C-alpha cells in the first residue's frame, strides 16, 4: 500500500492478514502474492501450500486469523524493515479432500504475530512473518 508512514505500514499488514484469510477460505492467492516481497520465505511457503491444497480439489475449513492492537516500534522512522505486531487469534483448521474426507489440521491458538514490512518501489511490502511469542 502506498504511503511511507507507520499508519500505511499497519494498514498493509492488516490487509495482508485479510487477504491471507481470503486465500485460506477460497484458494485465491493473487492478493497475498501482490503484497508479499520476493524475499518473504514464509509468504512463499503459505502461497505454495494453499495453491497445492486447492489444486487437488481439496479445501480448508477454519484457520482464520483475527488481529487486534497493532503496534510498531517507537523508533520506526529509523528502521528499514518495520515489524507490525498484533495480538492474533487463529481458529482451529481442517482440510477436506476432493472426496469429502475431513482431515484434522492445526488447533486454534492465541499468539503475537509480526508482519514485517519494508518500503519497496514506493509502497509497503511484506518481507517476513513471525510468531513473536
Secondary structure, 3 states (H helix, E strand, C coil): CECCCHHHHHHHHHHHHHHHHHHHHHCCCHHHHHHECCCCHHHHHHHHHHHHHHHCCCEEEECCEEEEEEECCCCHHHCCEEEEEEEEEECCEEEECCCCCEEECCCCEEEEEEEEEEEECCEEEEEEEEECC
